[in-house]
Amino acid sequence: MNIRRMILEGEGVSQDFKKTITSCEKIAKTMVSFANNKGGRLLIGVADDGSIKGVKSEDEERYMITKAAHFYARPALEPAFEEIYIDDKVVLIAEIEESDTKPHYALGDDGKWWVYIRIKDKSVLASKIVVDVLKRSDNKEGVLIEYSSKEKALLEYLDKHERITVKEYCDLLNLSRRRAQRILVNLVLSGVVRVHTTEKEEFYTAS
């Protein structure tokens, strides 16, 4: 593994730098977001600016990550570790594979379990729609779409406008939030509509 090349890539959807592990809750959130996405890796001993600090104790960092993966993530995760020696320092790499048992939940400070997804270099709380999409994305039966007037109205709207939010869809057809979410989940799973999550909002576009 070329550690310098990895660091040059910077933090992003599939990579996160940690100078040291200080909280099982925080690191579980990052690992869960990787598992719910396409996988990712943690570089421990690397500061946010990419400078190599090294870890004081690989065993201690490895213990914290394993504890977070087993007790602060549900279902539990199994990170793969590798130690890289560079400039007389040790960088610990923890690799998290994309999960085939999504969604994974992380235990929060509030004692509740939450689903996180990776958006750019941040681990963001998943909306109910995204959680439902993750739950059903490995459903082998596929999705049967019935194009009622409600689906047609949505697609006609997206034909004329670039995007729509759940609230706009509810207002457009006077739908309950639950009904609108159910329709959107089916359309996302069938590939007709795409969901876009940012740190500030979530919206939908035609695929």
N, C-alpha and C positions, 0 to 999 in steps of 0.2 A: 504493500500500500504506500502510495506517495503522499505523505502527510502534508507536505508543503503545497502540493497541487490542491488537495482537499481544502486547506485553509484559504487558498486563493479564491476558491469557489464561493466562499463566504457562507453565512447562514441563509437558509432558504427552506423550501418545502420539505426537503429530505435531509437537512443537516442543521445541527444546533451546537454552539460552543458553550462550554461550562468551565469556568475557572476551577470551581470545586462544587461538590454536591452539598447543599446546606439543608434541603428540605425534601422529604420523600413525596409529599403532596405535589410540589412543583415539578419534580422530575417525572412522576407518574403521569401527570398531565401531558408532558411532552411526548413520552413514550406511547401513551394511548393515542395521541393525535397521529403519530407515525403509523401505528398499527391499523388505524382506521383509514389511512390514506394508502400510499404506495410503499410504505416502509421508510426507514431513515436511520441516521446514525448520530450518536452523541460523541463529541470530542471533548473529553474531560482533561483539564490542564491547559486549555486554550481560552484566552480572554475574549470578550466581545469584539475587540478591535483586531483579533487574529494573532495577537502576540502569544508566543509559546511560554507558558509559566511552568508547566510540568505539574505532576501531582506529588503531594508529600508522601501519601501512602496509597498505593494501588489497591491494597487489600481493603482498606477502609472505604474507598470510593466504590469498589466493586460490591462490597457488602451493602452499602446504601442503595445502589441501583437495583441489586437483586431483591432487597427488601421491598423497595417501591414497586418493582415488577410483580412480585408475588402477593403482597398484602395491600397495596394501594391501587392495584389495577384489577379489573374484573371483566371477563375471564383473565386469569393470570397471564403474564407475558414471560417469554424466555429470551432475554438478550444474549447475544453472542459477543464475547469480549476478545480484544486483541490489545497488546501493549506495544507501543512504538517508541523506540529510543532515539532521541534527536537532541543534539547539542547538550549531551550529558543530562537530559531531562527525560521524563517518561510521560507520554500522552496515552491515556486509556481510551480506547474506542469501544463503544457499546452499540452494536448493530441490532435494530429492531426490524423484523420482516413484516411485510404486509400480512395482515391476518386473514384467515378464511373463516373466522368465527366473529365477524363484526356484528354489532358495535361493541367496542371495549369502553368501559367506564373507569373514571379515575375518582378516587375518594377525595372530596374537597375539605377545606378547613371547617366547613359547616356540618361535616359528618354525613353529607349526602353524596350519592354517586352521580357523576355527570359525564356526558359524552363530549369529547373534544375532537376537532378536525384541524388539519394543518392548512393555514392560509398564509402564503409567502413564508415569512420567518416567525410567525406567531401561531400559538396553539389557541384556537378559538372555540368557545362553547357552541355545540351543534344545535340547530333549531329542531323542533319536533319533526318537521318534514324531512330533514337530513337524517335524523335518527331512524325514522320509518324506512327511508330509502336504503340505509345501511342494513337494517334488519332484514329487508326483503330482497336485497341485491343478489344473494346466493340462492334464492328460491328457484328450484329447478323447473317448476311448473310454468314459469313465464307469467306474463301479465296479459289478461284479457281486457282489451280496451273497448268500451262501448261508447261510441261517439254520440252522446245525447246533445241536446241544444246547449248545455252548459260547457261541454268541451269545445263544441264548434264555435261558440261565442268567444271563448278564450283564444282559440287559434286565429279567428278573424281579427281580434283585437291586436294580436302579436304580428299579424300581417301588415297592419297599418302603423303600429307603434313598436319601438325597439324593445321595450321591456315592461314588466308588470310586477307588482308586489302582491302579497297575499291580501293585504287590506284593499288594494285597488280592485282585485278580482272579486272580493266579497261585496264591495260597493257597486261594482259593475252589474252584478246579477242578484244582488240582495241575498247572498248566501251566508250561511253560518260559517264561522272560521273552520270548524271541524270538517264540514262538507268540502270547503274549498281546499283544505290541506289534503284530504283523501284523493280528490281529483288530481291535484298537482303531483302527489307521490306516484300515482299510476302513470301519469304522463312522463314524469322524469324516468321511471323505470323502463318505460317502453321506448325511450329515446326520442320522443316527440318534442319534449321541452327540456331545457337545461336549467339547472339551479346554479346561481352564482352567489357565493357567500363572501362578504367583505367584513372587516372589523366593525363597520358601522351599520350595515344593512344586508338584506338578502332579497334578491329579485330573480325573475325568470325571463328567459328569452326562448324563441323558437330555435330548435336544433338545426 
